[in-house]
Amino acid sequence: MFVPEVTPFSPERARSEEWQRYHAFRRARQRESRPEEPVPPDHVVEAELQLPRRFEANLHFQVSVDGEMAGFLTASAVLPASPEYETNRHLLWAEGWVLEPYRRRGIGRALLPALARVMDERGATVLSSPAELPSGHEFLRWLGAEPRFRERQSRLDLTTVDWEMVEAWAREGQERSPRSRLELYPERLPESKLEEIAAVVTRLVNTVPTEQLDRGEFAVWPDAIREWYQRLDVRGAAHHTAVVRDPDGSIVAFTDVTRSPYDGPYLRQQLTGVVPEAQGRGLGKWVKAAMLGYVRQRHPDVRYVTTENAGSNAPMLAINVRLGFRPYREIVTYQVSRQTLAGRIPPS
């Protein structure tokens, strides 16, 4: 009888042979889901996973079959030190993958007791998990989970961009708000700006549609940015930010991108947003156009910009479509209660 072996995977204590199995697994997963994208080097992945986290707990579980890693699961929960804790403590986020040769052999089901234990230990009552392949959708529906949030991942080929239009967007943004100014922060945000920008980003991310997702308040704060920068430092990644300030000095539009030397021809667009009271002035186009122009000069080896948007975020999707972003993947986040999950846990 086939019995999957589920064990914890600890980046802090993993032995060399465990890391070798993990790296073989993640490369196989990449070939299945994102074959065209580069794979980060082993030493970078190890160093990043070993960094301590003060605001989020990440627990990992591996499934071995005949000495090979066939499945992997990461469960994430906010910690009490996080400002998000009070409104998000009931949530556990889980992302798992089973390699194609091992699917339909009970590996996903074998991971459920570990998930249930983590939920109980954390006091979580709702499990959230994404799916992008038919097998993932099928498993989560079997679990009793409901689709709550659809995210469109899009890609822009910079060789097809209408750069005259982009330059016009930047000019028109300045002309419509002549007393406002654009500021660019290359590589890293200045320490002196962290508190101000964290407050603006917190406000902006809480305006992003999350559809029917059970989710508490989002928050960004200076220590979280500093901790994120530690992870970017491990990758040697750049973080470029552009903002528009109104005459009173307040930030009314924001966008940022990241680029690692291991990303090959890809660069990732992070958040773009305009505060509600400043919308309708073309500020989103202005700040995004300015960033694209900077990326074109700063990273001439970049060909593709990738981004993610809620399927219901019509204003941002409209801007992206005009720029030439094309959808290439949809990820659906499902949610299920701890009580419903109990009905699918195999008897011990």
Residue pairs with C-beta under 8 A, 6 or more apart in sequence:
2 105
2 106
4 63
4 64
4 65
4 70
4 71
4 105
4 106
4 107
4 110
5 63
5 64
5 65
6 61
6 62
6 63
6 110
6 111
6 113
6 114
7 61
7 62
7 64
8 59
8 60
8 61
8 62
9 18
9 22
9 60
9 61
9 62
9 72
10 60
11 46
11 49
11 50
11 60
12 50
14 22
18 62
19 42
19 46
21 62
21 64
21 67
21 68
21 69
22 62
22 69
22 72
23 42
23 45
24 68
24 69
25 62
25 68
25 69
25 70
25 72
25 99
26 39
26 45
26 72
27 39
28 99
29 72
29 97
29 99
30 37
30 39
32 99
32 100
33 97
33 132
33 133
37 264
37 266
38 262
38 263
38 264
38 266
40 235
40 260
40 262
41 262
44 234
44 235
44 262
47 234
48 231
48 234
48 235
51 230
51 231
51 234
53 79
53 227
54 79
54 81
54 223
54 227
55 78
55 79
55 81
55 82
55 84
55 223
55 224
55 227
56 76
56 77
56 78
56 79
56 82
57 76
57 77
57 78
57 79
57 122
58 74
58 75
58 76
59 74
59 75
59 76
59 118
60 72
60 73
60 74
60 75
61 72
61 73
61 74
61 75
61 111
61 114
62 69
62 71
62 72
62 73
63 69
63 70
63 71
63 72
63 73
63 98
63 102
63 107
63 110
63 111
64 70
65 102
65 107
70 98
70 99
70 101
70 102
70 107
71 96
71 97
71 98
71 99
71 102
71 107
71 108
71 111
72 96
72 97
73 94
73 95
73 96
73 97
73 111
73 114
73 115
74 94
74 95
74 96
75 92
75 93
75 94
75 114
75 115
75 118
76 92
76 93
76 94
76 95
77 89
77 91
77 92
77 93
77 118
77 122
77 124
78 84
78 85
78 88
78 89
78 91
79 85
82 88
82 219
82 224
83 219
83 221
84 216
84 217
84 218
84 219
86 216
87 216
87 217
88 215
88 216
88 217
89 122
89 123
89 124
90 123
90 124
90 125
90 126
91 124
91 126
91 127
91 128
91 214
91 215
91 216
92 115
92 118
92 119
92 122
92 124
92 126
92 127
92 128
93 127
93 128
93 129
94 115
94 127
94 128
94 129
95 129
95 130
96 108
96 111
96 129
98 107
98 108
98 135
103 135
106 346
108 139
109 344
109 346
110 346
112 143
112 341
112 344
112 345
112 346
113 345
113 346
113 348
115 127
115 341
116 338
116 341
116 342
116 345
118 124
119 125
119 127
119 338
119 341
120 338
124 338
125 337
125 338
125 339
126 214
126 335
126 336
126 337
126 338
127 145
127 335
127 336
127 337
127 338
127 341
128 148
128 213
128 214
128 333
128 334
128 335
129 140
129 145
129 333
129 334
129 335
129 336
130 136
130 331
130 332
130 333
130 334
131 137
131 139
131 140
131 331
131 332
131 334
132 329
132 330
132 331
132 332
137 332
140 334
140 336
141 334
142 344
143 334
143 336
143 340
143 341
143 344
144 336
144 340
144 341
144 343
144 344
145 334
145 335
145 336
145 340
146 334
146 335
146 336
147 332
147 333
147 334
148 211
148 212
148 213
148 214
148 333
148 334
148 335
149 210
149 211
149 212
149 213
149 310
149 332
149 333
150 211
150 310
150 311
150 312
150 330
150 331
150 332
150 333
151 308
151 309
151 310
151 311
151 330
151 331
151 332
151 333
152 308
152 309
152 310
152 311
152 317
152 327
152 329
152 330
153 306
153 307
153 308
153 327
153 328
153 329
153 330
153 331
154 306
154 307
154 308
154 309
154 320
154 325
154 326
154 327
154 328
155 304
155 305
155 306
155 307
155 325
155 326
155 328
156 304
156 305
156 306
156 307
156 320
156 323
156 324
156 325
156 326
157 303
157 304
157 324
157 326
158 292
158 295
158 296
158 302
158 303
158 304
158 305
159 303
160 324
161 292
161 323
161 324
162 324
163 296
165 322
166 289
166 292
166 293
166 323
167 289
167 293
169 282
169 285
169 286
169 288
169 289
170 286
170 289
170 290
170 293
172 282
172 285
172 286
173 244
173 281
173 282
173 283
173 285
173 286
173 287
173 289
173 290
174 180
174 182
174 286
176 281
176 282
177 244
177 246
177 281
177 282
177 283
177 286
179 246
179 247
180 244
180 245
180 246
180 247
180 252
180 283
181 244
181 245
182 242
182 243
182 244
182 286
182 287
182 290
183 242
183 243
183 244
183 245
184 240
184 241
184 242
184 290
184 294
185 193
185 240
185 241
185 242
185 243
186 238
186 240
186 294
186 298
187 238
187 239
187 240
188 229
188 239
189 197
189 225
189 239
189 241
194 222
194 225
194 226
195 222
196 251
197 225
197 241
197 243
197 251
197 254
198 220
198 221
198 222
198 224
198 225
200 243
200 251
200 254
200 275
201 220
201 254
201 271
201 273
202 218
202 219
202 220
202 221
203 275
204 254
204 271
204 273
204 274
204 275
205 218
205 220
205 271
205 273
206 217
206 218
207 273
207 276
208 271
208 273
208 310
208 313
209 310
209 312
209 313
210 310
211 310
211 311
211 312
213 333
213 335
214 335
229 239
232 238
232 239
232 258
232 260
235 260
235 261
235 262
236 260
236 261
236 262
237 258
237 259
237 260
237 261
238 258
238 259
238 260
238 298
239 256
239 257
239 258
240 256
240 257
240 258
240 259
240 291
240 294
240 295
240 298
241 254
241 255
241 256
242 254
242 255
242 256
242 287
242 290
242 291
242 294
243 251
243 253
243 254
243 255
243 287
244 251
244 252
244 253
244 254
244 283
244 286
244 287
245 251
245 252
246 252
246 278
251 275
252 274
252 275
252 277
252 278
252 283
253 273
253 274
253 275
253 278
253 283
253 284
253 286
253 287
254 271
254 272
254 273
254 274
254 287
255 269
255 270
255 271
255 272
255 273
255 287
255 288
255 291
256 270
256 271
256 291
257 267
257 268
257 269
257 270
257 291
257 295
257 305
258 267
258 268
258 270
259 267
259 268
259 299
259 302
265 301
265 302
265 303
265 304
266 302
266 303
266 304
266 305
266 306
267 295
267 299
267 302
267 304
267 305
267 306
268 305
268 306
268 307
269 305
269 306
269 307
272 284
272 287
272 288
272 316
272 319
273 284
274 283
274 284
274 287
279 315
284 315
284 316
284 319
285 319
288 319
288 323
292 305
292 323
295 302
295 305
305 325
307 320
307 325
308 331
309 316
309 317
309 320
311 317
311 330
